[in-house]
Amino acid sequence: MNIPTRRDLPGHETRKQHLMSELSTIHRTPPRRRLLFSALVASALAAGAAVALTIPGLHGETVERHGLVPDTSVALDGAPAVLVKASRYAASEPELKPARGQFVYVEAKSAQSEILDERGQGQPIGASHRHVWLSAFGGEAGLVREEGGQGNGTWLCHKNDGAAPSIAPIEDEIDLAKPPTGCEDAPAYRIDLPTDVKAMKDWLYRNSHGGNPPDVQAFVTLGDTIREAYVGPKALAAMFKAAAEIPGTKVYDNVTDSAGRPGIAVGQTFRGIRHDLIFDPKTFKYLGERQVVDYDTSFRPSGGTSGEETPSAEMKKNMPEGKVLYMSATLRVAVVDEVGRLP
């Protein structure tokens, strides 16, 4: 399995190194995503590390693995029905139309677990309330601010010069009038996505890069694409409807996102980790995502180059089923005229 390029557990790296690594890869290349996190956990366990998974700010440490919705027609029809309803809601939303020079603003809350070594030492990640500004059409520096975090923010500026990615350090005072120059950041406004369902499904599989089986990687790519970006209503509707055709998904009820909102989830489990997309249980608006330890092995996807496809005995011993590893909730997406400006 490939190690994800963003937002993964930092192992024994410091919090600052994790943040810098996370920021340096946002929206640059297709991220391999946290679902591949199971390889990192397996490596830590194989090396004799003890895994302690605690997520401050999450609502409950474990969830039921098979919390299937018992009484709704949507649940009886399964995950595809939820995704189709999510598609309909997405199609009904008003479209934002950023102009050149404008920025996509995303507010989100997330929480992520930690890895501690056998001596109980390590760096917790915990909860984060993020405010992110990204160039709608690319080519300009972005900015991220975390409430309760260190400093006043961090500039996001990536230059495709063959060198290792670099970003400005966390600063006590950000001068919004003097952003970094020469940035080649990718657009946060995704006008390149198909709006036809068949074409979108082809796109999800074609643009999935990693060692997972194709059906797994396509589901992962969906989450990667809509995270901290703006996907228009037609493309988002096509994406959810295309996802309804991806095998291996199930419905999970009584889900809570990292902002405390109740939801219904569509999840796909692979190698002991379930990746959930969370939707409002009444409107089916997309709320966010999460990863949960789940040892259900009923889904057996074919293909991929990730090696062993079942969770290790060490993982099962050290990671309780139902443990929430990561959660993220999108609170607001808007278009603003200037970096650092709130809607």
JOGI-V301569 format. One record per residue. N is the residue number from 1. RES is the residue in one small letter. PSI is psi in radians with two decimals (* if undefined). OMEGA is omega in radians with two decimals (999 if undefined). Layout:
# JOGI-V301569
n->{N:N}
res->{RES:RES}
psi->{PSI:PSI}
omega->{OMEGA:OMEGA}
This chain:
# JOGI-V301569
n->{1:2:3:4:5:6:7:8:9:10:11:12:13:14:15:16:17:18:19:20:21:22:23:24:25:26:27:28:29:30:31:32:33:34:35:36:37:38:39:40:41:42:43:44:45:46:47:48:49:50:51:52:53:54:55:56:57:58:59:60:61:62:63:64:65:66:67:68:69:70:71:72:73:74:75:76:77:78:79:80:81:82:83:84:85:86:87:88:89:90:91:92:93:94:95:96:97:98:99:100:101:102:103:104:105:106:107:108:109:110:111:112:113:114:115:116:117:118:119:120:121:122:123:124:125:126:127:128:129:130:131:132:133:134:135:136:137:138:139:140:141:142:143:144:145:146:147:148:149:150:151:152:153:154:155:156:157:158:159:160:161:162:163:164:165:166:167:168:169:170:171:172:173:174:175:176:177:178:179:180:181:182:183:184:185:186:187:188:189:190:191:192:193:194:195:196:197:198:199:200:201:202:203:204:205:206:207:208:209:210:211:212:213:214:215:216:217:218:219:220:221:222:223:224:225:226:227:228:229:230:231:232:233:234:235:236:237:238:239:240:241:242:243:244:245:246:247:248:249:250:251:252:253:254:255:256:257:258:259:260:261:262:263:264:265:266:267:268:269:270:271:272:273:274:275:276:277:278:279:280:281:282:283:284:285:286:287:288:289:290:291:292:293:294:295:296:297:298:299:300:301:302:303:304:305:306:307:308:309:310:311:312:313:314:315:316:317:318:319:320:321:322:323:324:325:326:327:328:329:330:331:332:333:334:335:336:337:338:339:340:341:342:343}
res->{m:n:i:p:t:r:r:d:l:p:g:h:e:t:r:k:q:h:l:m:s:e:l:s:t:i:h:r:t:p:p:r:r:r:l:l:f:s:a:l:v:a:s:a:l:a:a:g:a:a:v:a:l:t:i:p:g:l:h:g:e:t:v:e:r:h:g:l:v:p:d:t:s:v:a:l:d:g:a:p:a:v:l:v:k:a:s:r:y:a:a:s:e:p:e:l:k:p:a:r:g:q:f:v:y:v:e:a:k:s:a:q:s:e:i:l:d:e:r:g:q:g:q:p:i:g:a:s:h:r:h:v:w:l:s:a:f:g:g:e:a:g:l:v:r:e:e:g:g:q:g:n:g:t:w:l:c:h:k:n:d:g:a:a:p:s:i:a:p:i:e:d:e:i:d:l:a:k:p:p:t:g:c:e:d:a:p:a:y:r:i:d:l:p:t:d:v:k:a:m:k:d:w:l:y:r:n:s:h:g:g:n:p:p:d:v:q:a:f:v:t:l:g:d:t:i:r:e:a:y:v:g:p:k:a:l:a:a:m:f:k:a:a:a:e:i:p:g:t:k:v:y:d:n:v:t:d:s:a:g:r:p:g:i:a:v:g:q:t:f:r:g:i:r:h:d:l:i:f:d:p:k:t:f:k:y:l:g:e:r:q:v:v:d:y:d:t:s:f:r:p:s:g:g:t:s:g:e:e:t:p:s:a:e:m:k:k:n:m:p:e:g:k:v:l:y:m:s:a:t:l:r:v:a:v:v:d:e:v:g:r:l:p}
psi->{2.44:2.59:2.36:2.66:-0.08:2.63:0.60:2.87:2.40:0.10:-2.14:0.32:2.84:2.88:-0.70:-0.74:-0.68:-0.81:-0.77:-0.71:-0.72:-0.82:-0.55:-0.18:-0.02:2.17:0.29:-0.90:2.75:1.97:2.52:-0.37:2.77:-0.34:-0.50:-0.02:-0.48:-0.52:-0.69:-0.76:-0.79:-0.69:-0.74:-0.73:-0.69:-0.51:0.00:0.18:2.57:2.31:2.14:2.06:1.80:2.37:1.72:2.40:-0.18:2.69:1.51:2.46:-0.44:2.80:2.82:2.36:-0.78:0.96:1.02:2.46:2.14:-0.44:0.07:2.63:-0.53:-0.79:-0.67:-0.59:-0.34:-3.03:-0.70:-0.64:-0.69:-0.77:-0.62:-0.73:-0.66:-0.63:-0.74:-0.71:-0.79:-0.73:-0.41:-0.19:2.56:2.56:2.32:2.45:1.46:2.62:2.89:2.36:-0.17:2.98:2.54:2.16:2.28:2.24:2.28:2.69:2.33:2.82:2.44:2.63:-3.10:2.78:2.22:2.58:-3.07:-0.29:0.07:0.34:2.56:-3.14:1.98:2.61:-0.90:-2.70:2.70:2.33:1.85:2.48:2.07:2.34:2.20:2.46:2.19:-0.76:0.16:2.99:0.02:2.67:2.45:-3.11:2.48:2.39:2.39:2.11:2.28:0.00:-3.09:2.35:-2.98:-0.13:3.12:2.22:2.50:1.95:2.03:2.33:2.12:1.14:0.21:-0.22:2.92:2.47:2.47:2.65:2.81:2.57:2.84:2.24:2.58:-0.58:2.09:2.19:1.75:-0.34:-0.16:1.16:2.79:2.64:2.94:0.34:2.58:0.65:2.49:2.73:2.44:-0.20:1.87:1.44:-0.02:-0.01:2.50:2.72:-0.09:2.39:-0.82:-0.76:-0.62:-0.73:-0.76:-0.70:-0.77:-0.72:-0.66:-0.55:0.34:2.09:2.09:3.10:-0.04:2.76:2.64:-0.73:-0.60:-0.81:-0.57:-0.71:-0.67:-0.75:-0.59:-0.89:-0.69:-0.69:-0.64:-0.09:2.15:0.97:2.99:2.03:2.18:2.83:-0.76:-0.76:-0.69:-0.70:-0.75:-0.63:-0.81:-0.67:-0.62:-0.65:-0.44:-0.32:-0.01:2.24:2.82:0.19:2.64:2.87:2.42:2.29:3.03:0.73:2.51:2.27:3.11:-0.09:0.05:0.14:2.37:2.63:3.05:2.40:2.60:2.09:2.68:2.22:2.34:2.26:0.67:0.02:2.23:2.26:2.06:2.41:2.24:2.35:2.69:2.29:-0.25:-0.80:-0.38:0.42:2.47:2.25:-0.68:-2.71:2.93:2.89:2.38:2.45:2.19:2.07:0.35:2.14:0.37:-0.44:2.08:1.42:2.65:2.77:-3.07:2.85:0.45:0.03:-2.38:2.24:0.00:2.62:2.52:2.81:-0.61:-0.70:-0.77:-0.57:-0.65:-0.26:1.85:2.45:2.41:-0.11:2.24:2.14:-0.58:2.49:2.54:2.39:2.20:2.07:-0.61:2.43:2.25:3.00:2.29:2.80:-0.48:2.57:2.39:-0.19:2.39:2.60:*}
omega->{3.06:3.07:-3.10:-3.12:3.13:3.03:3.08:3.11:-3.01:-3.10:-3.13:3.07:-3.13:3.12:-3.12:3.12:3.11:-3.11:-3.12:3.11:-3.14:-3.08:-3.05:-3.10:-3.12:3.00:3.14:-3.14:3.14:-3.09:-3.12:2.93:-3.04:-3.10:3.10:3.11:-3.10:3.10:3.12:3.11:-3.14:3.13:3.14:-3.13:3.13:-3.13:3.10:-3.13:3.05:-3.08:3.06:-3.03:3.09:-3.07:3.10:3.07:3.10:-3.07:-3.11:-3.05:-3.12:3.07:3.10:-3.10:-3.07:3.11:-3.09:3.14:-2.99:-2.86:-3.08:3.11:3.11:-3.13:3.14:3.09:3.07:-3.08:3.13:3.14:3.10:-3.12:3.08:3.09:3.07:3.10:-3.14:3.12:-3.14:-3.12:-3.09:-3.08:3.09:-3.08:2.99:-3.13:3.13:3.06:3.07:3.13:3.12:-3.06:3.00:3.12:3.12:3.01:-3.08:3.00:3.12:3.07:-3.05:-3.07:-3.11:2.99:3.08:3.13:-3.05:3.10:-3.14:-3.12:3.14:-3.07:3.10:3.10:3.05:-3.02:-3.12:3.02:-2.97:2.96:-3.03:3.03:-3.12:-3.12:-3.07:-3.09:3.05:3.05:3.11:-3.12:3.02:-3.09:3.03:3.06:3.12:3.12:-3.11:-3.12:-3.12:3.03:-3.03:3.14:-3.14:3.05:3.05:-3.13:-3.06:-3.12:-3.09:-3.10:3.12:3.13:3.09:3.14:3.11:3.09:3.10:-3.14:3.03:-3.03:3.07:3.13:3.09:3.06:-3.08:3.13:-3.10:3.11:3.04:3.14:3.13:-3.10:3.13:-3.09:-3.13:-3.14:3.03:3.09:-2.97:3.10:-3.08:-3.02:3.10:3.11:3.05:-3.04:-3.14:3.13:3.12:3.10:3.09:-3.13:-3.13:-3.14:-3.10:-3.09:3.09:-3.07:-3.14:-3.06:3.13:2.98:-3.05:-3.12:3.11:-3.07:3.11:3.11:3.08:-3.10:3.08:3.14:3.12:-3.01:-3.05:-3.12:3.12:3.07:3.05:3.07:-3.09:-3.06:-3.10:-3.14:3.14:3.09:3.11:-3.12:3.13:3.14:3.07:3.13:3.10:3.14:3.11:-3.08:2.94:-3.11:3.10:3.13:3.11:-3.07:3.08:3.13:3.06:3.11:-3.03:3.02:3.12:-3.12:3.10:-3.11:2.99:-3.02:2.92:-3.05:3.06:-3.05:3.10:3.13:3.03:3.13:3.10:3.08:-3.12:2.87:-3.02:-3.12:3.03:-3.05:3.14:-3.08:-3.08:2.98:3.11:-3.12:-3.07:-3.06:3.06:3.02:-3.03:3.03:-3.06:-3.08:3.02:-3.11:-3.10:3.11:-3.11:-3.13:3.13:3.12:-3.14:-3.10:-3.00:3.09:-3.08:-3.03:3.13:-3.14:3.14:3.08:3.12:3.13:-3.13:-3.13:-2.98:-3.09:-3.09:3.11:-3.11:3.12:3.10:-3.11:-3.07:3.03:3.06:3.13:3.04:-3.09:-3.08:3.01:-3.08:3.07:3.14:-3.08:-3.04:3.05:3.14:-3.13:3.08:3.14:999}
